[in-house]
Amino acid sequence: MPTKIKALLSTAAEGQTVTVQGWVRTFRANRFIALNDGSTLGNLQCVVDFENFDENILKNISTGAALRITGNYVESQGKGQTTEIQVEDIHVYGIADPDTYPIQPKKHSFEFLREKAHLRVRTATFSAVMRVRAALSFGVHQFFQGEGFHYVNTPIITGSDAEGAGEMFRVSALDPKNPALNEAGEVNFQEDFFGKETHLTVSGQLEAETYAMGLGEVYTFGPTFRAENSNTTRHLAEFWMIEPEMAFFDLDDNMDLAEKFIKSVLRYVLENCQEDLAFLDERFAKEESSKPKLERSEMGLLEKIKFVVENEFKRVSYTEAIDILRNSKPNKKKKFNYPIDEWGADLQSEHERFLVEKHFKTPVILFDYPAKIKAFYMRLNEDGKTVRAMDILFPGIGEIVGGSQREERLDVLQERIKAMGIEEEELWWYLDLRKFGTAPHSGFGLGFERLVLFATGMGNIRDVIPFPRTPQNAAF
């Protein structure tokens, strides 16, 4: 059975015969093969004595080729590595034409690599990012399973809009050239596959709430979709959401859990992705050094992760935050792109980062937001103006978590739904939860790619998901 390169590089060389498999990163001087199998950032040097091999085999070895190599694992006499394989046998699984293979051993722009998303994981940067992503994903499940949560798979196709945003992808089996029409000349969705208008979900929250009210504590972790025509470095049309819902949790319990959760998953990658994070930390430092001084991060990548893990999150009301921002130097000197003039403003990333990085210098949880800028399902406070909402703000990224105590009072929820112009009939099943055994409950959502972005130091969210879906782009 072939040995993983990661396991081999952590083993002392004792002259044993080993077999490895992987892809060629480089082949120098018809003698030195740098082999990588994706298990680790490091390459394994394989030394070929070309006199012992047929010339036709060596001609098929180039960057990108897939090989199986057997040989003697020994201490290296050369510089740059401590161990190597003295090659005794080579099997070429698949060649890679050096004239057409696009991932050559040189620096490629991330823009170029997005066009080669099916091959970019063979580069050091993207293999490191995807291993960190995989570790974060495992850490998510490990945390919630350890806390006694039940994993629930909520629908991807939905007839409701959890956010009330209206930016959803329609799902239809009707003939696009000749759809069924009703008497008013509009598309008759009663003739469609599901008998009603349906979309790809923007959130599994509402359905997760139903299961929390029977299982107690549940979480979803799956793909969600937003048809927002945005080409920023922070938005995707398809992304993954982590959404726990907890019966009998109030807002304070919700904030406690969210802070504990974030620290747990980031601590997990610090402990289990040391090699990849060290590499990404070095890459991040180089990227930052090329920026204008005022735009550079004050912390390195590892510093930022440890900053979140090691610091208590500061809890601040929205009202207090508005006062701080209104009286801040950037606001008074009109340095904010979105000046803060009055209570009720929807905070932007620049405001959130100011609170975290400049004012409090610690991760921040803002709570009790104005009702008019938040969703219908958030519990209305006694003041009638604010809701029991909370957002968690991170350095370098701004909001990373959004959540709330949910509105459990039927009459108040119905009033909120009506005020926002949502059809009550579409949410009959959601309202049933308030009719039959209603109870206080809370939950939050975390965009997984935002977390991966933070943990890897990458600058564009398209580079932390295997195949990004964005406006005018659904390749691969």
C-alpha positions as CSV (number, residue, x, y, z in Angstrom):
1,M,0.0,0.0,0.0
2,P,1.5,3.4,-1.0
3,T,2.5,5.7,1.9
4,K,1.1,9.3,2.1
5,I,3.9,11.9,1.7
6,K,2.8,13.7,4.9
7,A,3.3,10.5,6.9
8,L,6.6,9.8,5.2
9,L,8.1,13.3,5.8
10,S,7.3,12.9,9.5
11,T,9.1,9.6,9.7
12,A,12.8,9.2,10.2
13,A,14.7,7.8,7.2
14,E,15.8,4.3,7.9
15,G,16.6,3.0,4.5
16,Q,13.3,1.2,4.1
17,T,11.7,0.6,0.7
18,V,8.6,2.7,0.2
19,T,6.0,3.5,-2.5
20,V,4.5,6.9,-3.0
21,Q,2.0,8.3,-5.5
22,G,1.4,11.9,-6.6
23,W,1.9,14.7,-9.1
24,V,5.1,16.2,-10.3
25,R,5.7,19.7,-9.1
26,T,9.1,20.0,-10.8
27,F,11.6,17.7,-12.6
28,R,15.1,19.2,-12.6
29,A,18.1,18.1,-14.5
30,N,16.5,14.8,-15.5
31,R,17.3,13.7,-12.0
32,F,15.3,15.4,-9.2
33,I,11.5,14.9,-9.0
34,A,9.5,17.0,-6.5
35,L,6.4,14.9,-5.9
36,N,3.3,16.1,-4.1
37,D,0.1,14.0,-3.3
38,G,-2.0,16.7,-1.7
39,S,-1.6,15.4,1.9
40,T,0.8,18.1,2.8
41,L,2.4,21.4,1.7
42,G,5.8,19.8,1.4
43,N,7.1,18.0,-1.7
44,L,9.1,14.8,-1.5
45,Q,12.3,14.8,-3.4
46,C,12.8,11.6,-5.5
47,V,16.2,11.1,-7.0
48,V,16.4,9.3,-10.3
49,D,19.6,7.7,-11.7
50,F,18.7,8.2,-15.3
51,E,21.1,5.5,-16.4
52,N,18.9,2.9,-14.8
53,F,15.7,3.9,-16.6
54,D,14.4,3.8,-20.2
55,E,14.7,7.2,-21.9
56,N,11.0,6.9,-23.0
57,I,9.9,6.8,-19.3
58,L,11.9,10.0,-18.4
59,K,10.4,11.8,-21.5
60,N,7.0,11.3,-20.0
61,I,7.9,13.0,-16.7
62,S,7.1,16.7,-16.5
63,T,5.3,19.1,-14.2
64,G,1.7,17.8,-13.7
65,A,2.4,14.2,-14.5
66,A,0.9,11.5,-12.2
67,L,3.4,9.0,-10.9
68,R,3.9,6.0,-8.7
69,I,7.4,5.8,-7.3
70,T,9.1,3.0,-5.4
71,G,12.5,3.3,-3.8
72,N,14.8,3.5,-0.8
73,Y,13.8,6.2,1.7
74,V,17.1,7.7,3.0
75,E,18.6,10.9,4.5
76,S,19.3,13.5,1.9
77,Q,22.8,14.6,1.2
78,G,21.6,17.7,-0.7
79,K,20.3,21.1,0.5
80,G,16.6,22.0,0.9
81,Q,15.3,18.7,2.3
82,T,16.3,16.2,5.1
83,T,15.1,13.0,3.4
84,E,14.5,11.7,-0.1
85,I,13.8,8.6,-2.1
86,Q,16.4,6.9,-4.2
87,V,14.1,5.8,-7.1
88,E,14.1,2.1,-8.0
89,D,10.9,2.0,-10.0
90,I,8.6,4.6,-11.8
91,H,5.1,4.0,-13.2
92,V,3.6,6.9,-15.1
93,Y,-0.2,7.0,-14.6
94,G,-0.8,10.1,-16.8
95,I,1.4,12.5,-18.7
96,A,1.0,16.3,-18.8
97,D,2.1,18.0,-22.0
98,P,4.5,20.7,-20.9
99,D,3.4,22.9,-23.8
100,T,-0.3,22.9,-22.8
101,Y,-0.3,22.2,-19.0
102,P,-1.2,25.6,-17.5
103,I,0.1,25.2,-13.9
104,Q,3.8,25.6,-14.4
105,P,6.3,26.1,-11.5
106,K,6.1,29.9,-11.5
107,K,4.0,32.6,-10.0
108,H,0.5,32.7,-11.4
109,S,-2.1,35.5,-10.7
110,F,-5.2,34.5,-8.8
111,E,-7.3,35.8,-11.7
112,F,-5.5,33.4,-14.0
113,L,-6.0,30.5,-11.6
114,R,-9.7,31.2,-11.3
115,E,-9.9,30.4,-15.0
116,K,-8.2,27.1,-14.2
117,A,-10.2,26.3,-11.1
118,H,-10.2,22.6,-11.9
119,L,-6.4,22.6,-11.7
120,R,-5.5,25.4,-9.2
121,V,-5.6,23.0,-6.2
122,R,-2.3,21.7,-7.4
123,T,-0.6,24.9,-6.4
124,A,0.9,25.4,-3.0
125,T,-1.5,28.2,-2.0
126,F,-4.7,26.6,-3.0
127,S,-3.8,23.2,-1.6
128,A,-3.1,24.9,1.7
129,V,-6.4,26.9,1.6
130,M,-8.4,23.8,0.8
131,R,-6.8,21.8,3.6
132,V,-7.6,24.6,6.0
133,R,-11.2,24.7,4.6
134,A,-11.5,20.9,5.2
135,A,-10.2,21.2,8.7
136,L,-12.6,24.0,9.5
137,S,-15.5,22.0,8.2
138,F,-14.5,19.1,10.4
139,G,-14.1,21.5,13.4
140,V,-17.7,22.7,12.8
141,H,-19.2,19.2,13.1
142,Q,-16.9,18.3,16.0
143,F,-18.0,21.3,18.0
144,F,-21.7,20.9,17.6
145,Q,-21.6,17.1,18.0
146,G,-19.6,17.6,21.2
147,E,-22.2,20.1,22.4
148,G,-25.1,17.6,21.9
149,F,-26.5,19.2,18.8
150,H,-28.3,17.2,16.1
151,Y,-27.3,17.7,12.4
152,V,-30.4,18.5,10.3
153,N,-30.5,18.7,6.5
154,T,-32.8,21.5,5.5
155,P,-34.3,21.9,2.0
156,I,-32.4,23.5,-0.9
157,I,-35.6,24.1,-2.8
158,T,-38.0,26.3,-0.9
159,G,-41.2,28.2,-1.3
160,S,-40.3,30.8,1.4
161,D,-37.8,33.7,1.6
162,A,-36.2,33.6,5.0
163,E,-34.6,36.9,4.6
164,G,-37.3,38.8,2.8
165,A,-34.7,40.0,0.4
166,G,-36.4,38.8,-2.8
167,E,-33.0,38.0,-4.4
168,M,-33.5,34.4,-5.1
169,F,-32.9,32.0,-7.9
170,R,-36.2,30.5,-9.3
171,V,-36.5,26.8,-9.7
172,S,-38.9,25.8,-12.5
173,A,-39.7,22.9,-14.9
174,L,-42.0,25.0,-17.1
175,D,-41.1,25.4,-20.8
176,P,-39.1,28.7,-20.8
177,K,-40.3,29.4,-24.4
178,N,-43.9,28.7,-23.8
179,P,-44.8,28.6,-20.1
180,A,-48.3,27.9,-18.9
181,L,-50.2,31.2,-18.3
182,N,-53.1,32.0,-16.1
183,E,-56.2,34.2,-17.0
184,A,-54.2,37.3,-16.2
185,G,-51.5,36.4,-18.7
186,E,-49.0,35.7,-15.9
187,V,-46.9,32.5,-15.5
188,N,-49.1,29.9,-13.9
189,F,-46.9,28.3,-11.3
190,Q,-49.7,26.0,-10.3
191,E,-48.8,24.1,-13.5
192,D,-45.1,23.9,-12.4
193,F,-43.4,20.8,-11.0
194,F,-44.1,21.7,-7.3
195,G,-47.5,23.4,-8.0
196,K,-46.2,26.8,-6.8
197,E,-43.4,29.2,-7.3
198,T,-40.2,27.9,-5.8
199,H,-36.6,29.0,-5.4
200,L,-33.1,28.0,-4.2
201,T,-32.9,28.7,-0.5
202,V,-31.1,31.7,1.0
203,S,-31.1,30.1,4.4
204,G,-32.1,26.9,6.2
205,Q,-33.0,28.8,9.3
206,L,-36.8,28.7,9.3
207,E,-36.9,24.9,8.7
208,A,-34.2,24.4,11.3
209,E,-36.3,26.2,13.8
210,T,-39.0,23.6,13.4
211,Y,-36.6,20.9,14.3
212,A,-35.2,22.8,17.3
213,M,-38.7,22.9,18.7
214,G,-38.7,19.1,18.8
215,L,-35.0,18.0,19.1
216,G,-33.9,21.0,21.3
217,E,-30.6,22.0,19.7
218,V,-29.9,21.5,16.0
219,Y,-27.6,22.8,13.3
220,T,-27.5,22.9,9.5
221,F,-24.4,23.1,7.3
222,G,-25.2,23.3,3.6
223,P,-25.3,25.3,0.4
224,T,-27.4,28.5,0.1
225,F,-27.9,30.8,-2.8
226,R,-28.4,34.6,-3.4
227,A,-29.2,36.1,-6.8
228,E,-27.5,39.4,-5.9
229,N,-25.7,41.0,-8.8
230,S,-22.6,41.7,-6.8
231,N,-19.0,41.4,-8.0
232,T,-17.3,42.3,-4.7
233,T,-14.5,40.3,-3.1
234,R,-16.9,39.4,-0.3
235,H,-19.9,38.0,-2.2
236,L,-20.8,34.7,-3.9
237,A,-24.0,33.5,-5.5
238,E,-23.6,30.0,-4.0
239,F,-22.1,29.7,-0.6
240,W,-22.3,27.5,2.5
241,M,-24.0,28.4,5.7
242,I,-23.7,27.1,9.3
243,E,-27.0,27.7,11.1
244,P,-27.6,26.4,14.6
245,E,-31.0,26.8,16.3
246,M,-31.6,26.3,20.0
247,A,-34.8,25.9,21.9
248,F,-35.0,27.7,25.3
249,F,-32.0,30.0,24.4
250,D,-32.2,33.7,25.0
251,L,-30.0,36.3,23.3
252,D,-27.3,36.0,26.0
253,D,-27.2,32.2,25.6
254,N,-26.9,32.7,21.8
255,M,-24.0,35.1,22.1
256,D,-22.2,32.7,24.5
257,L,-22.6,29.8,22.1
258,A,-21.5,31.8,19.1
259,E,-18.3,33.0,20.8
260,K,-17.5,29.5,22.1
261,F,-18.1,28.0,18.7
262,I,-15.9,30.4,16.8
263,K,-13.1,30.1,19.2
264,S,-13.3,26.3,19.1
265,V,-13.1,25.9,15.3
266,L,-10.3,28.4,15.0
267,R,-8.4,26.7,17.8
268,Y,-8.8,23.5,16.0
269,V,-7.1,24.8,12.8
270,L,-4.3,26.4,14.9
271,E,-3.6,23.0,16.3
272,N,-4.1,20.9,13.2
273,C,-3.0,23.1,10.3
274,Q,0.3,24.5,11.5
275,E,2.3,23.9,8.4
276,D,-0.4,25.4,6.1
277,L,-1.1,28.3,8.3
278,A,2.6,29.2,8.6
279,F,2.8,29.2,4.8
280,L,-0.4,31.3,4.5
281,D,0.9,33.7,7.2
282,E,4.1,34.3,5.2
283,R,2.0,34.8,2.0
284,F,-0.3,37.2,3.8
285,A,2.7,39.2,5.1
286,K,4.1,39.5,1.5
287,E,0.7,40.6,0.2
288,E,0.3,43.2,2.9
289,S,3.8,44.7,2.4
290,S,2.9,45.5,-1.2
291,K,-0.1,47.6,-0.2
292,P,0.0,51.3,0.6
293,K,0.9,51.8,4.3
294,L,-2.5,53.0,5.4
295,E,-4.2,50.0,3.8
296,R,-2.0,47.4,5.5
297,S,-3.3,45.1,8.2
298,E,-1.8,45.8,11.6
299,M,-1.7,42.1,12.4
300,G,-0.3,39.1,10.6
301,L,-2.6,36.2,9.8
302,L,-1.7,34.0,12.8
303,E,-1.9,37.1,15.0
304,K,-5.4,37.7,13.8
305,I,-6.5,34.2,14.5
306,K,-5.0,34.1,17.9
307,F,-6.4,37.6,18.6
308,V,-9.9,36.1,18.2
309,V,-9.2,32.9,20.1
310,E,-7.5,34.5,23.0
311,N,-9.6,37.6,23.6
312,E,-13.0,37.9,25.2
313,F,-15.5,39.4,22.8
314,K,-16.7,42.8,23.8
315,R,-20.5,43.1,23.9
316,V,-21.9,46.5,22.9
317,S,-25.4,47.7,22.1
318,Y,-26.1,49.1,18.7
319,T,-27.0,52.4,20.3
320,E,-23.7,52.7,22.1
321,A,-21.9,51.8,18.9
322,I,-23.7,54.5,17.0
323,D,-22.6,57.1,19.7
324,I,-19.0,55.9,19.4
325,L,-19.0,56.1,15.6
326,R,-20.8,59.4,15.5
327,N,-18.1,61.0,17.7
328,S,-15.1,59.2,16.2
329,K,-12.4,61.1,14.4
330,P,-13.0,59.3,11.0
331,N,-16.6,60.4,11.1
332,K,-15.9,63.9,12.2
333,K,-13.2,64.3,9.6
334,K,-15.5,62.8,7.0
335,K,-13.1,59.9,6.4
336,F,-15.9,57.3,6.3
337,N,-17.4,56.5,2.9
338,Y,-20.7,56.2,4.7
339,P,-20.9,59.0,7.4
340,I,-22.9,58.2,10.6
341,D,-25.4,61.0,11.2
342,E,-28.2,59.4,13.2
343,W,-29.5,56.4,15.0
344,G,-31.0,53.8,12.7
345,A,-28.2,53.7,10.2
346,D,-27.2,50.3,8.7
347,L,-23.6,49.8,9.7
348,Q,-21.0,49.2,6.9
349,S,-17.8,47.1,7.0
350,E,-15.7,50.3,7.6
351,H,-17.7,51.1,10.7
352,E,-17.6,47.5,12.0
353,R,-13.8,47.3,11.4
354,F,-13.3,50.6,13.2
355,L,-15.0,49.3,16.3
356,V,-13.0,46.1,16.3
357,E,-9.6,47.3,15.2
358,K,-9.3,50.9,16.4
359,H,-11.8,51.5,19.2
360,F,-12.2,48.3,21.3
361,K,-9.2,46.4,19.8
362,T,-11.0,43.1,20.4
363,P,-13.7,41.1,18.6
364,V,-17.1,42.8,19.1
365,I,-20.7,41.5,19.5
366,L,-23.2,44.2,18.6
367,F,-26.8,43.6,19.9
368,D,-30.2,45.2,20.0
369,Y,-30.4,46.6,16.5
370,P,-33.2,48.8,15.1
371,A,-36.2,46.7,14.1
372,K,-36.5,48.4,10.7
373,I,-33.1,47.2,9.4
374,K,-33.5,43.6,10.6
375,A,-35.6,40.5,9.6
376,F,-39.2,39.9,10.6
377,Y,-38.4,36.8,12.8
378,M,-36.2,38.7,15.3
379,R,-37.8,39.2,18.8
380,L,-39.1,42.7,19.3
381,N,-37.8,44.4,22.5
382,E,-40.1,46.2,24.9
383,D,-39.1,49.6,23.5
384,G,-40.9,48.6,20.3
385,K,-37.9,50.1,18.3
386,T,-35.2,47.4,18.6
387,V,-34.9,43.7,18.2
388,R,-32.9,41.0,20.0
389,A,-30.4,40.7,17.2
390,M,-26.6,40.3,17.4
391,D,-23.7,40.5,15.0
392,I,-20.2,39.3,15.6
393,L,-17.5,41.6,14.1
394,F,-13.9,40.4,13.3
395,P,-10.7,42.3,12.5
396,G,-10.1,42.7,8.8
397,I,-13.5,41.4,7.7
398,G,-16.3,43.1,9.7
399,E,-19.5,41.0,10.3
400,I,-18.9,37.3,10.3
401,V,-22.0,36.1,12.3
402,G,-25.5,37.3,12.4
403,G,-28.1,36.0,14.7
404,S,-31.0,36.7,17.1
405,Q,-33.4,35.6,19.6
406,R,-36.4,34.5,17.5
407,E,-39.9,36.0,18.0
408,E,-41.9,33.4,19.8
409,R,-45.1,35.5,20.4
410,L,-47.7,34.7,17.7
411,D,-49.4,38.1,17.7
412,V,-46.2,40.1,17.6
413,L,-44.8,37.9,14.8
414,Q,-48.0,38.3,12.8
415,E,-47.7,42.0,13.1
416,R,-44.1,42.0,12.0
417,I,-44.9,39.8,9.0
418,K,-47.8,42.1,8.0
419,A,-45.6,45.3,8.4
420,M,-43.0,43.8,6.0
421,G,-45.5,42.9,3.4
422,I,-44.9,39.2,3.6
423,E,-47.8,36.8,2.7
424,E,-48.8,35.1,6.0
425,E,-50.2,32.1,4.1
426,E,-46.8,31.2,2.9
427,L,-45.5,30.9,6.5
428,W,-48.5,29.0,8.0
429,W,-46.3,26.2,9.1
430,Y,-43.8,28.6,10.7
431,L,-46.6,30.3,12.6
432,D,-47.8,26.9,13.8
433,L,-44.7,26.8,16.0
434,R,-46.1,29.7,17.9
435,K,-49.5,28.1,18.2
436,F,-48.4,24.7,19.5
437,G,-46.0,24.8,22.4
438,T,-44.2,28.0,21.7
439,A,-41.0,28.7,23.6
440,P,-38.1,31.1,23.7
441,H,-35.5,30.1,21.1
442,S,-32.5,31.6,19.3
443,G,-30.0,30.9,16.5
444,F,-27.4,32.4,14.3
445,G,-25.9,32.1,10.8
446,L,-22.2,32.1,9.8
447,G,-21.2,32.2,6.2
448,F,-18.6,29.4,6.0
449,E,-16.6,31.1,3.2
450,R,-16.2,34.2,5.4
451,L,-14.7,32.1,8.1
452,V,-12.3,30.4,5.6
453,L,-11.4,33.8,4.2
454,F,-10.5,35.0,7.7
455,A,-8.6,31.8,8.6
456,T,-6.5,31.8,5.4
457,G,-5.9,35.5,4.9
458,M,-7.0,35.3,1.3
459,G,-8.2,38.6,-0.2
460,N,-11.1,37.3,-2.4
461,I,-13.9,35.0,-1.4
462,R,-13.7,33.4,-4.8
463,D,-10.4,31.8,-3.8
464,V,-11.7,30.0,-0.7
465,I,-14.4,27.8,-2.4
466,P,-13.5,25.1,-5.0
467,F,-15.7,26.4,-7.8
468,P,-17.0,30.0,-7.3
469,R,-20.4,30.9,-8.6
470,T,-20.7,34.7,-9.3
471,P,-22.6,36.9,-11.8
472,Q,-21.8,35.7,-15.4
473,N,-19.7,32.8,-14.1
474,A,-20.9,29.2,-13.6
475,A,-17.9,27.5,-15.2
476,F,-16.9,24.0,-14.2
